[in-house]
Amino acid sequence: MSIPLSLLNRIRSRHDRRPLLGATGMLLVALLGSVSLFATGPTPVPEPRAEHAWPVSAVRAEPGTARPTLAAIGRVESTRVATLRTDLTLAVRRVHVHEGDWVTEGQLLVELEDAEPGLVLAQRAADLAQAEALVRALAAERDMLRATLDQARSMHAVSQAKLERHQALRARGLISQSLVDEVQAEADRSAIQRSDHERRLAELPHRLRALEAQVERAAALEELGRLDLARTRIVAPFAGPVLEVTAAEGDRTVPGNPLVTVAAADSYEVRVQVPTEEGERFQAWLRAGERVGAWLPGRYSGWNGATVLVRVAGRVRPGQSGLDAFFALQVPAGLQAPAAPGTPVDLPPLGRTVQIEIALPEQPDVVALPPSALYENDRIYAVEGGRLEAIDVERVGDARAPDGELQVLVRSPALAGGRLVVTTQLPRATPGLLVSQG
């Protein structure tokens, strides 16, 4: 018996689909089990993340009045440096000082040989004495002429009267003409004598003035000789250090050549270059009578408050970008006059570069903060509700705390009321950042 082909194909297709249906069923059962497992399992609750609070230090801002300071570098100079010379050509007898010595006003520095100037002075003194003697002699002659003037005039009058009598007698024929001629000659001689007397007396004041001029000239020459003799002793014009000595014993001086250079201690000052804007502020303070003091820290700190601004340059020198401000060093009196010549004096040497801190006029409504409180030179952060609040400030300047630490002076209306200001320099400081005070 044969099976139809169509039935055989139908049986084969059913036999081939049984494994596929079994695999599909198993997959559906596993999927339903997994879904039911996840559906019936516990739901996880995420743990909340805590915000990190940055530890900071803070100070309470108390606005008040403070005097800012400006740190600068200056150069020590002197407004009076004397280079002592001589206009004499003499040998150097002795040099009493050396470079670096401290001298007082009037102290002997160098001695020159004084024999030649002494002889010149003696000669000029003799010339003066001679001129004075001539004046005295002429004055005596003047007195004598004045005393005998009346007698000369009287003798002339008598001779004229005698001549008139003899002329009258001759006219009457009582005397000879020769006798009249003799009387006439006598009268003429008396007239000449009287005229000569009066002429000498008239010109005598001019002669006397000429001799007096000779006396004055001789006296001036004597004084010049005395000055030349005094110039053989070179003395210090003021108190201060000896900067240079070029004279040596046995040398012969050349007129105009320097011998000793001395600086005046009371004219020491520090030249400080400041920005042009700052220099203009200094000028305005000087015009207003404001005192701008300064001090030299470190070795010369004992002069605190003894340095003061005296002037500001009127132009910017070539090669500079600012103005020069000059601070006078008010040297203590004990340093200006030491106990003995050559005593070491603790003064900064001329030409030395020194640090100077300038005390500017007082500023109101400022707050002193440590430098670490300042961000980007014009911002600070206050603590409000545990979070940072940015405050823009005006930087007024720097100042020194009583313990010597540097502080910055800032000003802002938002700092009124004693707010807490962060003094810790945070690397990621932003407004709203959570902080905690340590």
C-alpha positions as CSV (number, residue, x, y, z in Angstrom):
1,M,0.0,0.0,0.0
2,S,1.5,3.3,-1.0
3,I,1.2,6.6,1.0
4,P,0.3,9.6,-0.9
5,L,3.2,12.1,-1.5
6,S,1.2,15.1,-0.2
7,L,0.5,13.3,3.1
8,L,4.1,12.3,3.5
9,N,5.3,16.0,3.2
10,R,2.7,17.2,5.7
11,I,3.9,14.6,8.3
12,R,7.5,15.7,7.7
13,S,6.8,19.4,8.2
14,R,5.1,18.7,11.5
15,H,8.0,16.6,12.7
16,D,10.5,19.4,11.9
17,R,8.6,22.1,13.9
18,R,8.4,20.2,17.2
19,P,12.1,21.1,18.4
20,L,11.6,24.8,17.4
21,L,8.3,25.0,19.4
22,G,10.1,23.4,22.4
23,A,12.9,25.9,22.4
24,T,10.6,28.9,22.0
25,G,8.5,27.7,25.0
26,M,11.5,27.3,27.2
27,L,12.7,30.8,26.3
28,L,9.3,32.3,27.1
29,V,9.3,30.5,30.5
30,A,12.8,31.9,31.4
31,L,11.8,35.4,30.4
32,L,8.6,35.3,32.5
33,G,10.7,34.1,35.4
34,S,13.2,36.9,35.2
35,V,10.5,39.5,34.9
36,S,8.7,38.2,37.9
37,L,12.0,38.0,39.8
38,F,12.8,41.7,39.1
39,A,9.2,42.7,39.7
40,T,9.1,41.1,43.1
41,G,12.7,42.2,44.2
42,P,13.5,45.2,46.6
43,T,13.9,48.7,45.1
44,P,17.4,50.3,45.9
45,V,17.4,53.8,47.5
46,P,20.4,56.0,46.3
47,E,22.5,57.5,49.2
48,P,22.5,61.4,49.2
49,R,26.0,63.0,48.5
50,A,27.2,65.4,51.3
51,E,28.5,68.9,50.1
52,H,32.2,69.5,51.2
53,A,32.8,72.5,53.5
54,W,36.2,74.1,53.0
55,P,37.9,75.0,56.3
56,V,39.0,78.7,56.4
57,S,40.2,81.3,58.8
58,A,38.5,84.6,59.1
59,V,38.8,88.0,60.8
60,R,36.2,90.6,61.6
61,A,36.5,93.7,59.6
62,E,36.5,96.9,61.6
63,P,36.8,100.0,59.4
64,G,38.8,102.8,60.8
65,T,41.6,105.3,60.2
66,A,45.1,104.0,59.2
67,R,48.3,105.3,57.7
68,P,49.3,103.4,54.6
69,T,53.0,102.7,53.9
70,L,54.8,102.4,50.6
71,A,57.9,100.3,50.5
72,A,60.6,101.5,48.0
73,I,64.2,101.4,47.2
74,G,66.3,104.6,47.5
75,R,69.8,105.9,47.1
76,V,71.6,107.9,49.8
77,E,72.8,111.3,48.7
78,S,73.9,114.6,50.3
79,T,72.9,118.1,49.1
80,R,76.2,119.5,50.5
81,V,79.4,117.9,49.5
82,A,82.4,120.2,49.7
83,T,85.6,119.5,47.7
84,L,88.2,121.6,49.6
85,R,90.9,123.2,47.4
86,T,93.6,125.9,47.7
87,D,94.7,128.6,45.4
88,L,98.2,128.6,46.9
89,T,101.3,126.8,45.6
90,L,102.8,125.4,48.8
91,A,104.2,122.2,50.2
92,V,101.8,120.0,52.3
93,R,103.2,119.9,55.8
94,R,100.7,117.4,57.4
95,V,97.4,115.6,56.6
96,H,95.3,115.0,59.7
97,V,92.5,112.8,58.4
98,H,91.9,109.8,56.2
99,E,89.0,108.7,54.0
100,G,86.1,107.5,56.1
101,D,86.9,109.6,59.2
102,W,84.2,111.6,60.9
103,V,85.1,115.3,61.3
104,T,83.4,118.2,63.2
105,E,82.9,121.7,62.0
106,G,86.2,123.7,62.1
107,Q,88.4,120.6,62.6
108,L,91.9,120.9,61.0
109,L,92.2,118.6,58.0
110,V,95.4,119.6,56.1
111,E,98.3,121.9,57.0
112,L,100.4,123.6,54.4
113,E,103.9,125.2,54.9
114,D,103.3,128.8,56.1
115,A,106.8,130.3,56.0
116,E,106.3,132.1,52.7
117,P,102.9,133.4,53.4
118,G,104.1,134.6,56.8
119,L,106.9,136.7,55.1
120,V,104.5,138.2,52.6
121,L,102.2,139.1,55.5
122,A,105.1,140.8,57.3
123,Q,106.1,142.8,54.2
124,R,102.5,144.0,53.7
125,A,102.2,144.9,57.4
126,A,105.3,147.1,57.0
127,D,103.8,148.8,53.9
128,L,100.7,149.5,55.8
129,A,102.7,151.1,58.7
130,Q,104.6,153.3,56.2
131,A,101.4,154.5,54.6
132,E,99.8,155.2,58.0
133,A,102.9,157.3,59.0
134,L,102.6,159.4,55.8
135,V,99.0,160.1,56.6
136,R,99.9,161.2,60.1
137,A,102.6,163.5,58.8
138,L,100.3,165.1,56.3
139,A,97.7,165.5,58.9
140,A,100.2,167.4,61.1
141,E,101.1,169.6,58.1
142,R,97.4,170.4,57.6
143,D,97.0,171.4,61.2
144,M,100.0,173.6,61.0
145,L,98.8,175.4,57.9
146,R,95.4,175.9,59.4
147,A,97.1,177.4,62.5
148,T,99.3,179.8,60.6
149,L,96.8,180.9,58.0
150,D,95.7,184.0,60.0
151,Q,99.3,185.0,60.5
152,A,100.0,184.8,56.7
153,R,97.0,186.9,56.0
154,S,97.9,189.4,58.7
155,M,101.5,189.7,57.3
156,H,100.0,190.4,53.8
157,A,97.7,193.1,55.2
158,V,100.6,194.8,57.1
159,S,102.8,194.8,54.0
160,Q,99.9,196.3,51.9
161,A,99.4,199.0,54.5
162,K,103.1,199.8,54.6
163,L,103.2,200.0,50.8
164,E,100.3,202.5,50.8
165,R,102.0,204.8,53.3
166,H,105.3,204.8,51.3
167,Q,103.4,205.6,48.1
168,A,101.7,208.5,49.8
169,L,105.1,209.8,51.1
170,R,106.6,209.4,47.7
171,A,103.8,211.4,46.2
172,R,104.6,214.2,48.6
173,G,108.3,213.9,47.7
174,L,109.4,213.0,51.2
175,I,111.1,209.6,50.3
176,S,112.9,208.3,47.3
177,Q,111.5,205.9,44.7
178,S,114.0,203.2,45.6
179,L,112.6,203.0,49.1
180,V,109.1,202.6,47.6
181,D,110.3,199.8,45.4
182,E,111.7,197.9,48.3
183,V,108.4,198.2,50.1
184,Q,106.6,197.1,47.0
185,A,108.8,194.0,46.7
186,E,108.2,193.1,50.3
187,A,104.4,193.5,49.8
188,D,104.5,191.2,46.7
189,R,106.4,188.5,48.6
190,S,103.9,188.6,51.4
191,A,101.1,188.2,48.8
192,I,102.8,185.3,47.2
193,Q,103.4,183.7,50.7
194,R,99.7,184.1,51.6
195,S,98.6,182.6,48.2
196,D,101.0,179.7,48.6
197,H,99.7,179.1,52.1
198,E,96.1,179.1,51.0
199,R,96.9,176.9,48.0
200,R,98.7,174.3,50.1
201,L,95.9,174.3,52.5
202,A,93.3,173.9,49.7
203,E,95.1,170.9,48.0
204,L,96.1,169.2,51.3
205,P,92.7,167.3,51.7
206,H,93.3,165.7,48.2
207,R,96.8,164.7,49.2
208,L,95.5,163.4,52.4
209,R,92.8,161.3,50.7
210,A,95.4,159.9,48.3
211,L,97.5,158.8,51.2
212,E,94.5,157.4,53.0
213,A,93.7,155.4,49.8
214,Q,97.3,154.0,50.0
215,V,96.6,153.0,53.6
216,E,93.4,151.2,52.6
217,R,95.2,149.4,49.8
218,A,98.0,148.4,52.1
219,A,95.5,147.3,54.7
220,A,93.7,145.2,52.0
221,L,96.9,143.6,51.0
222,E,97.8,142.9,54.6
223,E,94.4,141.2,55.1
224,L,94.9,139.3,51.9
225,G,98.3,138.1,53.3
226,R,96.6,137.2,56.5
227,L,93.9,135.2,54.6
228,D,96.7,133.4,52.6
229,L,98.3,132.5,55.8
230,A,95.0,131.2,57.2
231,R,94.4,129.2,54.0
232,T,97.5,127.2,54.9
233,R,95.2,125.4,57.4
234,I,92.4,123.5,55.6
235,V,89.5,123.0,58.0
236,A,86.1,121.2,57.8
237,P,83.2,123.5,56.8
238,F,80.7,121.3,58.6
239,A,80.3,118.0,60.4
240,G,80.3,114.9,58.4
241,P,82.3,112.0,56.9
242,V,85.4,112.4,54.9
243,L,84.7,111.0,51.4
244,E,88.1,111.4,49.8
245,V,91.6,112.5,50.6
246,T,94.0,113.4,47.7
247,A,96.6,115.4,49.6
248,A,99.8,113.8,50.9
249,E,102.6,115.1,53.1
250,G,105.4,116.5,51.0
251,D,103.3,117.1,47.9
252,R,103.2,120.6,46.5
253,T,99.7,121.9,45.9
254,V,98.4,123.1,42.6
255,P,95.9,125.9,42.6
256,G,92.4,124.4,42.0
257,N,93.3,120.8,42.6
258,P,91.2,119.0,45.3
259,L,92.7,118.1,48.6
260,V,89.8,116.7,50.8
261,T,86.1,116.0,50.1
262,V,83.7,116.2,53.0
263,A,79.9,115.6,53.1
264,A,77.5,117.4,55.5
265,A,75.8,115.0,57.8
266,D,72.8,117.3,58.3
267,S,72.1,117.3,54.5
268,Y,71.8,113.5,54.0
269,E,68.7,112.5,52.0
270,V,67.3,109.5,50.2
271,R,66.4,109.8,46.5
272,V,63.4,107.5,45.8
273,Q,62.0,107.0,42.3
274,V,58.2,106.7,42.5
275,P,55.5,106.3,39.8
276,T,54.5,109.6,38.2
277,E,51.0,109.4,39.7
278,E,52.4,108.8,43.2
279,G,54.9,111.6,42.7
280,E,52.0,114.0,41.8
281,R,50.2,112.9,44.9
282,F,53.4,113.7,46.9
283,Q,53.5,117.2,45.4
284,A,49.9,117.8,46.3
285,W,50.5,116.7,49.9
286,L,53.5,119.0,50.2
287,R,51.4,121.9,48.9
288,A,48.7,121.1,51.4
289,G,51.2,121.0,54.3
290,E,50.7,117.2,54.8
291,R,53.7,115.5,56.5
292,V,54.9,112.4,54.6
293,G,57.3,110.6,56.9
294,A,59.5,107.5,56.3
295,W,62.0,105.3,58.0
296,L,64.9,103.0,57.1
297,P,64.1,99.5,58.4
298,G,66.8,97.1,59.5
299,R,70.2,98.4,60.6
300,Y,69.0,102.0,60.7
301,S,65.6,101.4,62.3
302,G,66.6,103.6,65.2
303,W,65.7,106.5,62.9
304,N,62.0,105.7,62.7
305,G,60.0,108.8,62.1
306,A,63.2,110.9,61.5
307,T,62.9,110.9,57.7
308,V,60.5,113.2,56.0
309,L,59.6,114.1,52.4
310,V,61.1,117.6,51.5
311,R,60.6,117.9,47.8
312,V,59.7,116.1,44.5
313,A,61.6,116.5,41.2
314,G,59.9,118.7,38.7
315,R,60.7,116.5,35.7
316,V,61.2,112.9,34.7
317,R,64.9,112.3,34.1
318,P,65.9,110.5,30.8
319,G,65.8,106.7,31.3
320,Q,63.3,106.9,34.1
321,S,59.6,106.1,34.2
322,G,58.7,108.1,37.4
323,L,59.6,111.1,39.5
324,D,62.3,111.4,42.1
325,A,61.1,112.1,45.6
326,F,63.7,113.3,48.2
327,F,63.5,112.3,51.9
328,A,65.7,114.2,54.3
329,L,67.5,112.2,56.9
330,Q,67.3,114.1,60.2
331,V,70.5,112.9,61.7
332,P,70.4,112.8,65.6
333,A,72.5,115.5,67.2
334,G,74.8,112.9,68.8
335,L,75.8,111.7,65.4
336,Q,76.5,115.2,64.1
337,A,79.1,115.9,66.8
338,P,80.8,112.7,68.1
339,A,82.9,112.9,71.2
340,A,86.3,112.6,69.4
341,P,87.5,113.1,65.8
342,G,87.4,109.9,63.9
343,T,84.7,108.3,66.0
344,P,82.7,105.8,63.8
345,V,79.2,107.0,63.1
346,D,76.4,104.7,62.1
347,L,75.3,106.6,58.9
348,P,74.4,105.0,55.6
349,P,77.3,105.7,53.2
350,L,76.6,108.0,50.3
351,G,75.6,106.2,47.1
352,R,74.3,103.2,49.0
353,T,71.0,101.6,48.0
354,V,68.7,101.3,51.0
355,Q,65.2,100.1,51.6
356,I,62.8,102.9,52.8
357,E,59.2,102.6,54.0
358,I,57.1,105.7,53.4
359,A,54.3,106.6,55.8
360,L,51.6,108.2,53.7
361,P,48.9,110.5,55.1
362,E,46.1,108.8,57.1
363,Q,43.2,107.3,55.2
364,P,39.6,107.0,56.7
365,D,37.2,104.0,56.4
366,V,39.9,101.4,55.7
367,V,40.3,97.8,56.9
368,A,43.6,96.2,57.5
369,L,43.8,92.6,56.2
370,P,46.6,90.1,55.7
371,P,47.8,89.8,52.1
372,S,46.2,86.3,51.8
373,A,42.7,87.8,52.1
374,L,43.1,89.6,48.8
375,Y,42.1,87.9,45.5
376,E,43.2,89.4,42.1
377,N,44.2,92.6,43.9
378,D,40.7,94.0,44.1
379,R,38.4,91.3,45.6
380,I,37.9,89.7,49.0
381,Y,35.4,87.1,50.3
382,A,33.1,87.5,53.3
383,V,31.4,84.7,55.1
384,E,27.6,84.9,55.1
385,G,25.5,82.0,56.2
386,G,28.4,79.7,56.0
387,R,29.0,80.5,52.3
388,L,31.4,82.9,50.5
389,E,30.2,86.3,49.3
390,A,32.5,88.2,46.9
391,I,33.2,91.9,47.7
392,D,35.0,94.2,45.3
393,V,37.3,96.5,47.2
394,E,39.6,99.5,46.6
395,R,43.2,98.8,47.6
396,V,44.4,101.9,49.4
397,G,47.9,100.7,50.2
398,D,50.0,98.6,52.6
399,A,50.7,99.0,56.3
400,R,52.7,97.4,59.1
401,A,51.0,95.7,62.0
402,P,52.3,96.3,65.5
403,D,54.1,93.0,65.3
404,G,55.8,94.0,62.0
405,E,53.7,91.9,59.7
406,L,52.7,93.4,56.4
407,Q,49.0,94.2,55.9
408,V,46.9,95.5,53.0
409,L,44.5,98.4,53.5
410,V,41.2,98.1,51.6
411,R,38.0,100.1,51.4
412,S,34.5,99.1,50.5
413,P,31.0,100.2,51.6
414,A,30.1,96.5,51.9
415,L,32.6,96.1,54.8
416,A,30.6,98.2,57.2
417,G,29.2,96.5,60.2
418,G,32.1,94.2,61.2
419,R,31.7,91.4,58.7
420,L,33.8,88.2,58.7
421,V,36.4,88.3,56.0
422,V,38.2,85.1,54.8
423,T,42.0,85.2,55.3
424,T,42.7,81.8,53.8
425,Q,43.8,81.7,50.2
426,L,41.5,79.2,48.6
427,P,42.5,77.7,45.2
428,R,38.8,77.6,44.0
429,A,37.2,80.5,45.8
430,T,33.8,81.2,44.2
431,P,30.7,83.0,45.5
432,G,28.4,80.5,47.3
433,L,31.1,78.1,48.2
434,L,30.4,76.3,51.5
435,V,33.1,77.0,54.1
436,S,33.6,76.3,57.8
437,Q,35.7,78.4,60.2
438,G,38.6,76.5,61.7
